[in-house]
Amino acid sequence: MRSPPPPQPQSNSNYGNPYANQTTAGSAPFAPAFGGFINDPTAQMGYQLGKTALNTGQEYMEQNLNRYVSIPALKHYFNVTTPYVLRKLLLVLFPWRHKPWSREQRPSHHPADPSPNNNTSNYHFLPPRDDLNSPDMYIPVMAFVTYILLSTLLAGLRGQFHPEVMGLTATTAFLVVLLEILGLKFGTYVLSVNNDSQLLDLVAYSGYKFVGVIVTLVVSETLNRGAGTGGWAGWTVFTYTFMANAFFLLRSLKYVLLPDSSSSTPAGSGMHTVARSQRNRRTQFLFVYSYIVQFIFMWILSRQDGSPAQAKTATAAAAAVAAGKLGSI
């Protein structure tokens, strides 16, 4: 018998693979081309032009935005921590036994008058992360967004969802905030509150109502078993959250509209006393804003009717909208 012949060496290791030569041949031209695109002077010039245009647009937006709102001042209101947020939420919902309500101040390194004979320092308020009584804008903004999403979710759970729910809810919330800010602007003008930081404080305080509204929606829907915020349960929860928010605003806004005239207020803190007649007007404004205005706005935001009639109406409206869209196709 003869032994089998030795195997012949293959000249091409990719024999039998019809895609091997195509891959090798096809992949070779792409690597230099891609590298050539990166190193192309025209591409580099386009990249530099785009970068320059982006930086110019950013500077233009910052300059125009600074005309109306101070960016460093806004950063102060978002300087928060997780423990501060949790403690602030508890304070908004349970403000009854909290003391003190005055904000903490710290002397700055740059005095208001740099003359050698000046011994007074310029004081500034601590950021929210260092002072529980300091207003912030993180909680109001997050509560605003949460309110819109929660209202849409509850409408879906009640069978009342249609595509316009989120838009209508967001529009209503935005109009409430806009009207309140315009009212605060008008009130500060009438009451001669000319400090921009005090106006930002008022805007920040105006957003804490959404915390009480969210609690009202969740607790009322749970107790009423999807029947909305009506009934004794809904009105009981709404009354508590409204009174808590009003008491919180009444205590917190006192230092903004009614500065302390005692000698314990440090010089250079910016909290100047007001005349007696002006103080009476500010007291009336504070009461009207904390109770009457907040009651109206919180009632508008927390209205959620879970009646079957409204559910049928919402379903019919959604069906009509869908039929109109199908008919236009």
DRENRO-928745 format. One record per residue (C-alpha): residue number from 1; residue in three letters; x, y, z. Coordinates in nm, 3 decimals. Example, Ala and Ser with C-alpha at 12.3 -4.5 7.8 and 13.67 -1.06 7.14 Angstrom:
# DRENRO-928745
<node seq="1" type="ALA" xx="1.230" yy="-0.450" zz="0.780"/>
<node seq="2" type="SER" xx="1.367" yy="-0.106" zz="0.714"/>
This chain:
# DRENRO-928745
<node seq="1" type="MET" xx="0.000" yy="0.000" zz="0.000"/>
<node seq="2" type="ARG" xx="0.108" yy="0.350" zz="-0.064"/>
<node seq="3" type="SER" xx="0.082" yy="0.632" zz="0.188"/>
<node seq="4" type="PRO" xx="-0.146" yy="0.921" zz="0.091"/>
<node seq="5" type="PRO" xx="0.024" yy="1.208" zz="-0.083"/>
<node seq="6" type="PRO" xx="0.123" yy="1.506" zz="0.136"/>
<node seq="7" type="PRO" xx="-0.116" yy="1.804" zz="0.129"/>
<node seq="8" type="GLN" xx="-0.029" yy="2.074" zz="-0.116"/>
<node seq="9" type="PRO" xx="0.033" yy="2.425" zz="0.030"/>
<node seq="10" type="GLN" xx="-0.239" yy="2.672" zz="-0.060"/>
<node seq="11" type="SER" xx="-0.122" yy="2.984" zz="-0.231"/>
<node seq="12" type="ASN" xx="-0.417" yy="3.186" zz="-0.102"/>
<node seq="13" type="SER" xx="-0.548" yy="3.134" zz="0.256"/>
<node seq="14" type="ASN" xx="-0.879" yy="3.299" zz="0.161"/>
<node seq="15" type="TYR" xx="-0.961" yy="3.034" zz="-0.099"/>
<node seq="16" type="GLY" xx="-1.330" yy="2.951" zz="-0.093"/>
<node seq="17" type="ASN" xx="-1.432" yy="3.283" zz="0.060"/>
<node seq="18" type="PRO" xx="-1.572" yy="3.499" zz="-0.221"/>
<node seq="19" type="TYR" xx="-1.600" yy="3.805" zz="0.006"/>
<node seq="20" type="ALA" xx="-1.240" yy="3.805" zz="0.126"/>
<node seq="21" type="ASN" xx="-1.091" yy="3.973" zz="-0.180"/>
<node seq="22" type="GLN" xx="-1.376" yy="4.222" zz="-0.194"/>
<node seq="23" type="THR" xx="-1.329" yy="4.318" zz="0.171"/>
<node seq="24" type="THR" xx="-0.954" yy="4.354" zz="0.136"/>
<node seq="25" type="ALA" xx="-0.978" yy="4.545" zz="-0.183"/>
<node seq="26" type="GLY" xx="-1.268" yy="4.756" zz="-0.068"/>
<node seq="27" type="SER" xx="-1.131" yy="4.851" zz="0.271"/>
<node seq="28" type="ALA" xx="-0.798" yy="4.978" zz="0.150"/>
<node seq="29" type="PRO" xx="-0.913" yy="5.300" zz="-0.017"/>
<node seq="30" type="PHE" xx="-1.134" yy="5.411" zz="0.276"/>
<node seq="31" type="ALA" xx="-0.864" yy="5.449" zz="0.544"/>
<node seq="32" type="PRO" xx="-0.653" yy="5.698" zz="0.351"/>
<node seq="33" type="ALA" xx="-0.963" yy="5.883" zz="0.240"/>
<node seq="34" type="PHE" xx="-1.092" yy="5.923" zz="0.595"/>
<node seq="35" type="GLY" xx="-0.755" yy="6.035" zz="0.719"/>
<node seq="36" type="GLY" xx="-0.730" yy="6.270" zz="0.427"/>
<node seq="37" type="PHE" xx="-1.066" yy="6.424" zz="0.519"/>
<node seq="38" type="ILE" xx="-0.943" yy="6.502" zz="0.870"/>
<node seq="39" type="ASN" xx="-0.620" yy="6.652" zz="0.741"/>
<node seq="40" type="ASP" xx="-0.787" yy="6.838" zz="0.456"/>
<node seq="41" type="PRO" xx="-0.728" yy="7.215" zz="0.491"/>
<node seq="42" type="THR" xx="-1.080" yy="7.291" zz="0.365"/>
<node seq="43" type="ALA" xx="-1.236" yy="7.069" zz="0.633"/>
<node seq="44" type="GLN" xx="-1.021" yy="7.227" zz="0.903"/>
<node seq="45" type="MET" xx="-1.120" yy="7.575" zz="0.788"/>
<node seq="46" type="GLY" xx="-1.489" yy="7.478" zz="0.798"/>
<node seq="47" type="TYR" xx="-1.445" yy="7.339" zz="1.148"/>
<node seq="48" type="GLN" xx="-1.280" yy="7.660" zz="1.268"/>
<node seq="49" type="LEU" xx="-1.555" yy="7.873" zz="1.109"/>
<node seq="50" type="GLY" xx="-1.825" yy="7.663" zz="1.277"/>
<node seq="51" type="LYS" xx="-1.650" yy="7.685" zz="1.613"/>
<node seq="52" type="THR" xx="-1.612" yy="8.061" zz="1.580"/>
<node seq="53" type="ALA" xx="-1.979" yy="8.104" zz="1.484"/>
<node seq="54" type="LEU" xx="-2.087" yy="7.892" zz="1.782"/>
<node seq="55" type="ASN" xx="-1.877" yy="8.095" zz="2.026"/>
<node seq="56" type="THR" xx="-2.002" yy="8.422" zz="1.878"/>
<node seq="57" type="GLY" xx="-2.364" yy="8.309" zz="1.909"/>
<node seq="58" type="GLN" xx="-2.309" yy="8.201" zz="2.269"/>
<node seq="59" type="GLU" xx="-2.153" yy="8.535" zz="2.360"/>
<node seq="60" type="TYR" xx="-2.437" yy="8.719" zz="2.188"/>
<node seq="61" type="MET" xx="-2.700" yy="8.521" zz="2.380"/>
<node seq="62" type="GLU" xx="-2.523" yy="8.580" zz="2.712"/>
<node seq="63" type="GLN" xx="-2.491" yy="8.954" zz="2.648"/>
<node seq="64" type="ASN" xx="-2.859" yy="8.992" zz="2.556"/>
<node seq="65" type="LEU" xx="-2.972" yy="8.766" zz="2.839"/>
<node seq="66" type="ASN" xx="-2.770" yy="8.965" zz="3.091"/>
<node seq="67" type="ARG" xx="-2.975" yy="9.272" zz="3.001"/>
<node seq="68" type="TYR" xx="-3.279" yy="9.116" zz="3.167"/>
<node seq="69" type="VAL" xx="-3.145" yy="8.846" zz="3.403"/>
<node seq="70" type="SER" xx="-2.809" yy="8.824" zz="3.576"/>
<node seq="71" type="ILE" xx="-2.652" yy="8.484" zz="3.507"/>
<node seq="72" type="PRO" xx="-2.436" yy="8.488" zz="3.825"/>
<node seq="73" type="ALA" xx="-2.746" yy="8.572" zz="4.027"/>
<node seq="74" type="LEU" xx="-2.933" yy="8.276" zz="3.877"/>
<node seq="75" type="LYS" xx="-2.646" yy="8.042" zz="3.962"/>
<node seq="76" type="HIS" xx="-2.689" yy="8.144" zz="4.325"/>
<node seq="77" type="TYR" xx="-3.047" yy="8.009" zz="4.324"/>
<node seq="78" type="PHE" xx="-2.943" yy="7.670" zz="4.182"/>
<node seq="79" type="ASN" xx="-2.662" yy="7.614" zz="4.432"/>
<node seq="80" type="VAL" xx="-2.841" yy="7.335" zz="4.621"/>
<node seq="81" type="THR" xx="-2.766" yy="6.992" zz="4.767"/>
<node seq="82" type="THR" xx="-2.977" yy="6.681" zz="4.819"/>
<node seq="83" type="PRO" xx="-3.011" yy="6.731" zz="5.199"/>
<node seq="84" type="TYR" xx="-3.122" yy="7.090" zz="5.139"/>
<node seq="85" type="VAL" xx="-3.389" yy="6.981" zz="4.889"/>
<node seq="86" type="LEU" xx="-3.532" yy="6.721" zz="5.129"/>
<node seq="87" type="ARG" xx="-3.536" yy="6.961" zz="5.424"/>
<node seq="88" type="LYS" xx="-3.687" yy="7.238" zz="5.209"/>
<node seq="89" type="LEU" xx="-3.970" yy="7.014" zz="5.092"/>
<node seq="90" type="LEU" xx="-4.050" yy="6.926" zz="5.452"/>
<node seq="91" type="LEU" xx="-4.040" yy="7.295" zz="5.544"/>
<node seq="92" type="VAL" xx="-4.284" yy="7.388" zz="5.264"/>
<node seq="93" type="LEU" xx="-4.529" yy="7.116" zz="5.370"/>
<node seq="94" type="PHE" xx="-4.483" yy="7.149" zz="5.749"/>
<node seq="95" type="PRO" xx="-4.382" yy="7.510" zz="5.826"/>
<node seq="96" type="TRP" xx="-4.575" yy="7.547" zz="6.151"/>
<node seq="97" type="ARG" xx="-4.299" yy="7.504" zz="6.410"/>
<node seq="98" type="HIS" xx="-3.998" yy="7.622" zz="6.212"/>
<node seq="99" type="LYS" xx="-3.776" yy="7.892" zz="6.369"/>
<node seq="100" type="PRO" xx="-3.600" yy="8.117" zz="6.286"/>
<node seq="101" type="TRP" xx="-3.717" yy="8.246" zz="5.949"/>
<node seq="102" type="SER" xx="-3.447" yy="8.509" zz="5.901"/>
<node seq="103" type="ARG" xx="-3.179" yy="8.445" zz="5.641"/>
<node seq="104" type="GLU" xx="-2.813" yy="8.413" zz="5.732"/>
<node seq="105" type="GLN" xx="-2.565" yy="8.670" zz="5.603"/>
<node seq="106" type="ARG" xx="-2.190" yy="8.673" zz="5.563"/>
<node seq="107" type="PRO" xx="-1.956" yy="8.970" zz="5.515"/>
<node seq="108" type="SER" xx="-1.800" yy="8.980" zz="5.173"/>
<node seq="109" type="HIS" xx="-1.430" yy="9.035" zz="5.112"/>
<node seq="110" type="HIS" xx="-1.490" yy="9.355" zz="4.919"/>
<node seq="111" type="PRO" xx="-1.641" yy="9.641" zz="5.124"/>
<node seq="112" type="ALA" xx="-1.895" yy="9.873" zz="4.970"/>
<node seq="113" type="ASP" xx="-1.665" yy="10.172" zz="5.039"/>
<node seq="114" type="PRO" xx="-1.295" yy="10.086" zz="4.996"/>
<node seq="115" type="SER" xx="-1.175" yy="10.403" zz="5.169"/>
<node seq="116" type="PRO" xx="-0.930" yy="10.353" zz="5.460"/>
<node seq="117" type="ASN" xx="-1.168" yy="10.520" zz="5.708"/>
<node seq="118" type="ASN" xx="-1.451" yy="10.276" zz="5.631"/>
<node seq="119" type="ASN" xx="-1.483" yy="9.996" zz="5.887"/>
<node seq="120" type="THR" xx="-1.812" yy="9.849" zz="5.761"/>
<node seq="121" type="SER" xx="-1.829" yy="9.547" zz="5.531"/>
<node seq="122" type="ASN" xx="-2.070" yy="9.461" zz="5.253"/>
<node seq="123" type="TYR" xx="-2.291" yy="9.165" zz="5.353"/>
<node seq="124" type="HIS" xx="-2.447" yy="8.909" zz="5.123"/>
<node seq="125" type="PHE" xx="-2.690" yy="8.622" zz="5.176"/>
<node seq="126" type="LEU" xx="-2.569" yy="8.265" zz="5.191"/>
<node seq="127" type="PRO" xx="-2.661" yy="8.030" zz="4.904"/>
<node seq="128" type="PRO" xx="-2.941" yy="7.777" zz="4.953"/>
<node seq="129" type="ARG" xx="-2.706" yy="7.489" zz="5.025"/>
<node seq="130" type="ASP" xx="-2.579" yy="7.675" zz="5.334"/>
<node seq="131" type="ASP" xx="-2.907" yy="7.831" zz="5.451"/>
<node seq="132" type="LEU" xx="-3.242" yy="7.652" zz="5.471"/>
<node seq="133" type="ASN" xx="-3.432" yy="7.982" zz="5.466"/>
<node seq="134" type="SER" xx="-3.273" yy="8.092" zz="5.141"/>
<node seq="135" type="PRO" xx="-3.502" yy="8.068" zz="4.835"/>
<node seq="136" type="ASP" xx="-3.398" yy="7.851" zz="4.543"/>
<node seq="137" type="MET" xx="-3.523" yy="7.791" zz="4.191"/>
<node seq="138" type="TYR" xx="-3.433" yy="7.424" zz="4.166"/>
<node seq="139" type="ILE" xx="-3.740" yy="7.300" zz="4.356"/>
<node seq="140" type="PRO" xx="-3.987" yy="7.533" zz="4.174"/>
<node seq="141" type="VAL" xx="-3.855" yy="7.432" zz="3.830"/>
<node seq="142" type="MET" xx="-3.859" yy="7.059" zz="3.909"/>
<node seq="143" type="ALA" xx="-4.204" yy="7.090" zz="4.067"/>
<node seq="144" type="PHE" xx="-4.333" yy="7.274" zz="3.758"/>
<node seq="145" type="VAL" xx="-4.218" yy="6.995" zz="3.526"/>
<node seq="146" type="THR" xx="-4.341" yy="6.723" zz="3.765"/>
<node seq="147" type="TYR" xx="-4.684" yy="6.886" zz="3.781"/>
<node seq="148" type="ILE" xx="-4.725" yy="6.872" zz="3.403"/>
<node seq="149" type="LEU" xx="-4.616" yy="6.507" zz="3.380"/>
<node seq="150" type="LEU" xx="-4.824" yy="6.403" zz="3.682"/>
<node seq="151" type="SER" xx="-5.141" yy="6.570" zz="3.551"/>
<node seq="152" type="THR" xx="-5.097" yy="6.394" zz="3.217"/>
<node seq="153" type="LEU" xx="-5.040" yy="6.059" zz="3.389"/>
<node seq="154" type="LEU" xx="-5.349" yy="6.095" zz="3.610"/>
<node seq="155" type="ALA" xx="-5.560" yy="6.186" zz="3.307"/>
<node seq="156" type="GLY" xx="-5.444" yy="5.866" zz="3.139"/>
<node seq="157" type="LEU" xx="-5.522" yy="5.655" zz="3.446"/>
<node seq="158" type="ARG" xx="-5.875" yy="5.800" zz="3.456"/>
<node seq="159" type="GLY" xx="-5.927" yy="5.725" zz="3.087"/>
<node seq="160" type="GLN" xx="-5.938" yy="6.094" zz="2.996"/>
<node seq="161" type="PHE" xx="-5.612" yy="6.116" zz="2.807"/>
<node seq="162" type="HIS" xx="-5.599" yy="6.273" zz="2.464"/>
<node seq="163" type="PRO" xx="-5.303" yy="6.427" zz="2.279"/>
<node seq="164" type="GLU" xx="-5.393" yy="6.781" zz="2.385"/>
<node seq="165" type="VAL" xx="-5.382" yy="6.711" zz="2.761"/>
<node seq="166" type="MET" xx="-5.011" yy="6.777" zz="2.809"/>
<node seq="167" type="GLY" xx="-5.021" yy="7.090" zz="2.597"/>
<node seq="168" type="LEU" xx="-5.323" yy="7.233" zz="2.780"/>
<node seq="169" type="THR" xx="-5.174" yy="7.152" zz="3.120"/>
<node seq="170" type="ALA" xx="-4.839" yy="7.310" zz="3.032"/>
<node seq="171" type="THR" xx="-5.011" yy="7.618" zz="2.889"/>
<node seq="172" type="THR" xx="-5.225" yy="7.663" zz="3.200"/>
<node seq="173" type="ALA" xx="-4.926" yy="7.627" zz="3.434"/>
<node seq="174" type="PHE" xx="-4.716" yy="7.864" zz="3.225"/>
<node seq="175" type="LEU" xx="-4.992" yy="8.128" zz="3.216"/>
<node seq="176" type="VAL" xx="-5.034" yy="8.105" zz="3.593"/>
<node seq="177" type="VAL" xx="-4.661" yy="8.156" zz="3.645"/>
<node seq="178" type="LEU" xx="-4.651" yy="8.440" zz="3.392"/>
<node seq="179" type="LEU" xx="-4.946" yy="8.622" zz="3.548"/>
<node seq="180" type="GLU" xx="-4.796" yy="8.583" zz="3.893"/>
<node seq="181" type="ILE" xx="-4.457" yy="8.717" zz="3.783"/>
<node seq="182" type="LEU" xx="-4.622" yy="9.014" zz="3.611"/>
<node seq="183" type="GLY" xx="-4.825" yy="9.080" zz="3.924"/>
<node seq="184" type="LEU" xx="-4.512" yy="9.061" zz="4.137"/>
<node seq="185" type="LYS" xx="-4.333" yy="9.298" zz="3.901"/>
<node seq="186" type="PHE" xx="-4.618" yy="9.545" zz="3.924"/>
<node seq="187" type="GLY" xx="-4.633" yy="9.508" zz="4.302"/>
<node seq="188" type="THR" xx="-4.260" yy="9.569" zz="4.344"/>
<node seq="189" type="TYR" xx="-4.291" yy="9.879" zz="4.124"/>
<node seq="190" type="VAL" xx="-4.580" yy="10.018" zz="4.329"/>
<node seq="191" type="LEU" xx="-4.412" yy="9.932" zz="4.659"/>
<node seq="192" type="SER" xx="-4.075" yy="10.077" zz="4.546"/>
<node seq="193" type="VAL" xx="-3.888" yy="9.746" zz="4.574"/>
<node seq="194" type="ASN" xx="-3.603" yy="9.831" zz="4.338"/>
<node seq="195" type="ASN" xx="-3.355" yy="9.557" zz="4.426"/>
<node seq="196" type="ASP" xx="-3.325" yy="9.298" zz="4.147"/>
<node seq="197" type="SER" xx="-3.230" yy="9.024" zz="4.392"/>
<node seq="198" type="GLN" xx="-3.554" yy="9.084" zz="4.583"/>
<node seq="199" type="LEU" xx="-3.752" yy="9.040" zz="4.261"/>
<node seq="200" type="LEU" xx="-3.573" yy="8.710" zz="4.194"/>
<node seq="201" type="ASP" xx="-3.654" yy="8.602" zz="4.549"/>
<node seq="202" type="LEU" xx="-4.023" yy="8.669" zz="4.484"/>
<node seq="203" type="VAL" xx="-4.011" yy="8.472" zz="4.159"/>
<node seq="204" type="ALA" xx="-3.847" yy="8.180" zz="4.340"/>
<node seq="205" type="TYR" xx="-4.105" yy="8.185" zz="4.620"/>
<node seq="206" type="SER" xx="-4.390" yy="8.189" zz="4.367"/>
<node seq="207" type="GLY" xx="-4.294" yy="7.840" zz="4.245"/>
<node seq="208" type="TYR" xx="-4.324" yy="7.661" zz="4.578"/>
<node seq="209" type="LYS" xx="-4.702" yy="7.635" zz="4.531"/>
<node seq="210" type="PHE" xx="-4.647" yy="7.348" zz="4.285"/>
<node seq="211" type="VAL" xx="-4.523" yy="7.131" zz="4.573"/>
<node seq="212" type="GLY" xx="-4.857" yy="7.162" zz="4.752"/>
<node seq="213" type="VAL" xx="-5.047" yy="7.113" zz="4.426"/>
<node seq="214" type="ILE" xx="-4.858" yy="6.790" zz="4.353"/>
<node seq="215" type="VAL" xx="-4.933" yy="6.657" zz="4.703"/>
<node seq="216" type="THR" xx="-5.298" yy="6.750" zz="4.659"/>
<node seq="217" type="LEU" xx="-5.323" yy="6.564" zz="4.329"/>
<node seq="218" type="VAL" xx="-5.153" yy="6.247" zz="4.452"/>
<node seq="219" type="VAL" xx="-5.331" yy="6.219" zz="4.788"/>
<node seq="220" type="SER" xx="-5.672" yy="6.314" zz="4.648"/>
<node seq="221" type="GLU" xx="-5.650" yy="6.064" zz="4.364"/>
<node seq="222" type="THR" xx="-5.548" yy="5.794" zz="4.610"/>
<node seq="223" type="LEU" xx="-5.826" yy="5.864" zz="4.860"/>
<node seq="224" type="ASN" xx="-6.094" yy="5.923" zz="4.596"/>
<node seq="225" type="ARG" xx="-5.986" yy="5.616" zz="4.395"/>
<node seq="226" type="GLY" xx="-5.944" yy="5.801" zz="4.068"/>
<node seq="227" type="ALA" xx="-6.242" yy="6.031" zz="4.110"/>
<node seq="228" type="GLY" xx="-6.037" yy="6.351" zz="4.086"/>
<node seq="229" type="THR" xx="-5.969" yy="6.614" zz="4.350"/>
<node seq="230" type="GLY" xx="-6.332" yy="6.680" zz="4.442"/>
<node seq="231" type="GLY" xx="-6.520" yy="6.561" zz="4.748"/>
<node seq="232" type="TRP" xx="-6.435" yy="6.603" zz="5.113"/>
<node seq="233" type="ALA" xx="-6.098" yy="6.428" zz="5.078"/>
<node seq="234" type="GLY" xx="-5.979" yy="6.652" zz="4.795"/>
<node seq="235" type="TRP" xx="-6.092" yy="6.972" zz="4.965"/>
<node seq="236" type="THR" xx="-5.936" yy="6.866" zz="5.296"/>
<node seq="237" type="VAL" xx="-5.597" yy="6.801" zz="5.138"/>
<node seq="238" type="PHE" xx="-5.620" yy="7.118" zz="4.931"/>
<node seq="239" type="THR" xx="-5.705" yy="7.327" zz="5.237"/>
<node seq="240" type="TYR" xx="-5.405" yy="7.195" zz="5.429"/>
<node seq="241" type="THR" xx="-5.154" yy="7.243" zz="5.145"/>
<node seq="242" type="PHE" xx="-5.291" yy="7.590" zz="5.074"/>
<node seq="243" type="MET" xx="-5.266" yy="7.698" zz="5.439"/>
<node seq="244" type="ALA" xx="-4.915" yy="7.552" zz="5.466"/>
<node seq="245" type="ASN" xx="-4.800" yy="7.733" zz="5.151"/>
<node seq="246" type="ALA" xx="-4.961" yy="8.061" zz="5.264"/>
<node seq="247" type="PHE" xx="-4.800" yy="8.041" zz="5.608"/>
<node seq="248" type="PHE" xx="-4.463" yy="7.958" zz="5.450"/>
<node seq="249" type="LEU" xx="-4.484" yy="8.257" zz="5.216"/>
<node seq="250" type="LEU" xx="-4.604" yy="8.490" zz="5.489"/>
<node seq="251" type="ARG" xx="-4.306" yy="8.408" zz="5.708"/>
<node seq="252" type="SER" xx="-4.046" yy="8.388" zz="5.435"/>
<node seq="253" type="LEU" xx="-4.138" yy="8.704" zz="5.244"/>
<node seq="254" type="LYS" xx="-4.137" yy="8.918" zz="5.555"/>
<node seq="255" type="TYR" xx="-3.767" yy="9.001" zz="5.521"/>
<node seq="256" type="VAL" xx="-3.813" yy="9.096" zz="5.152"/>
<node seq="257" type="LEU" xx="-4.107" yy="9.333" zz="5.187"/>
<node seq="258" type="LEU" xx="-4.078" yy="9.423" zz="5.556"/>
<node seq="259" type="PRO" xx="-3.708" yy="9.455" zz="5.647"/>
<node seq="260" type="ASP" xx="-3.624" yy="9.438" zz="6.015"/>
<node seq="261" type="SER" xx="-3.562" yy="9.780" zz="6.169"/>
<node seq="262" type="SER" xx="-3.381" yy="9.644" zz="6.474"/>
<node seq="263" type="SER" xx="-3.023" yy="9.721" zz="6.547"/>
<node seq="264" type="SER" xx="-2.927" yy="9.358" zz="6.492"/>
<node seq="265" type="THR" xx="-2.941" yy="9.403" zz="6.117"/>
<node seq="266" type="PRO" xx="-2.578" yy="9.442" zz="6.001"/>
<node seq="267" type="ALA" xx="-2.477" yy="9.752" zz="5.817"/>
<node seq="268" type="GLY" xx="-2.428" yy="9.709" zz="5.446"/>
<node seq="269" type="SER" xx="-2.670" yy="9.415" zz="5.423"/>
<node seq="270" type="GLY" xx="-2.899" yy="9.597" zz="5.181"/>
<node seq="271" type="MET" xx="-3.206" yy="9.553" zz="5.404"/>
<node seq="272" type="HIS" xx="-3.312" yy="9.914" zz="5.450"/>
<node seq="273" type="THR" xx="-3.609" yy="10.011" zz="5.660"/>
<node seq="274" type="VAL" xx="-3.920" yy="10.164" zz="5.504"/>
<node seq="275" type="ALA" xx="-4.157" yy="10.438" zz="5.611"/>
<node seq="276" type="ARG" xx="-4.462" yy="10.354" zz="5.819"/>
<node seq="277" type="SER" xx="-4.715" yy="10.424" zz="5.542"/>
<node seq="278" type="GLN" xx="-4.512" yy="10.219" zz="5.295"/>
<node seq="279" type="ARG" xx="-4.483" yy="9.942" zz="5.552"/>
<node seq="280" type="ASN" xx="-4.862" yy="9.925" zz="5.587"/>
<node seq="281" type="ARG" xx="-4.902" yy="9.897" zz="5.211"/>
<node seq="282" type="ARG" xx="-4.646" yy="9.620" zz="5.193"/>
<node seq="283" type="THR" xx="-4.821" yy="9.434" zz="5.475"/>
<node seq="284" type="GLN" xx="-5.149" yy="9.444" zz="5.284"/>
<node seq="285" type="PHE" xx="-4.977" yy="9.330" zz="4.966"/>
<node seq="286" type="LEU" xx="-4.811" yy="9.043" zz="5.152"/>
<node seq="287" type="PHE" xx="-5.142" yy="8.923" zz="5.296"/>
<node seq="288" type="VAL" xx="-5.327" yy="8.946" zz="4.963"/>
<node seq="289" type="TYR" xx="-5.048" yy="8.768" zz="4.778"/>
<node seq="290" type="SER" xx="-4.998" yy="8.490" zz="5.035"/>
<node seq="291" type="TYR" xx="-5.365" yy="8.404" zz="5.082"/>
<node seq="292" type="ILE" xx="-5.600" yy="8.535" zz="4.814"/>
<node seq="293" type="VAL" xx="-5.373" yy="8.511" zz="4.509"/>
<node seq="294" type="GLN" xx="-5.228" yy="8.176" zz="4.611"/>
<node seq="295" type="PHE" xx="-5.575" yy="8.032" zz="4.676"/>
<node seq="296" type="ILE" xx="-5.693" yy="8.124" zz="4.327"/>
<node seq="297" type="PHE" xx="-5.385" yy="7.992" zz="4.148"/>
<node seq="298" type="MET" xx="-5.360" yy="7.671" zz="4.351"/>
<node seq="299" type="TRP" xx="-5.730" yy="7.602" zz="4.295"/>
<node seq="300" type="ILE" xx="-5.688" yy="7.644" zz="3.918"/>
<node seq="301" type="LEU" xx="-5.385" yy="7.416" zz="3.910"/>
<node seq="302" type="SER" xx="-5.532" yy="7.143" zz="4.129"/>
<node seq="303" type="ARG" xx="-5.868" yy="7.109" zz="3.955"/>
<node seq="304" type="GLN" xx="-5.895" yy="6.747" zz="3.839"/>
<node seq="305" type="ASP" xx="-6.244" yy="6.613" zz="3.767"/>
<node seq="306" type="GLY" xx="-6.270" yy="6.238" zz="3.737"/>
<node seq="307" type="SER" xx="-6.642" yy="6.214" zz="3.662"/>
<node seq="308" type="PRO" xx="-6.755" yy="5.961" zz="3.400"/>
<node seq="309" type="ALA" xx="-6.926" yy="6.237" zz="3.200"/>
<node seq="310" type="GLN" xx="-6.598" yy="6.420" zz="3.151"/>
<node seq="311" type="ALA" xx="-6.426" yy="6.093" zz="3.065"/>
<node seq="312" type="LYS" xx="-6.684" yy="6.029" zz="2.789"/>
<node seq="313" type="THR" xx="-6.645" yy="6.386" zz="2.665"/>
<node seq="314" type="ALA" xx="-6.267" yy="6.354" zz="2.653"/>
<node seq="315" type="THR" xx="-6.294" yy="6.019" zz="2.472"/>
<node seq="316" type="ALA" xx="-6.539" yy="6.165" zz="2.219"/>
<node seq="317" type="ALA" xx="-6.313" yy="6.465" zz="2.163"/>
<node seq="318" type="ALA" xx="-6.014" yy="6.238" zz="2.107"/>
<node seq="319" type="ALA" xx="-6.217" yy="6.023" zz="1.865"/>
<node seq="320" type="ALA" xx="-6.331" yy="6.334" zz="1.675"/>
<node seq="321" type="VAL" xx="-5.973" yy="6.456" zz="1.644"/>
<node seq="322" type="ALA" xx="-5.857" yy="6.117" zz="1.521"/>
<node seq="323" type="ALA" xx="-6.144" yy="6.097" zz="1.270"/>
<node seq="324" type="GLY" xx="-6.061" yy="6.443" zz="1.140"/>
<node seq="325" type="LYS" xx="-5.697" yy="6.348" zz="1.090"/>
<node seq="326" type="LEU" xx="-5.794" yy="6.027" zz="0.911"/>
<node seq="327" type="GLY" xx="-6.037" yy="6.216" zz="0.690"/>
<node seq="328" type="SER" xx="-5.769" yy="6.464" zz="0.585"/>
<node seq="329" type="ILE" xx="-5.532" yy="6.188" zz="0.471"/>
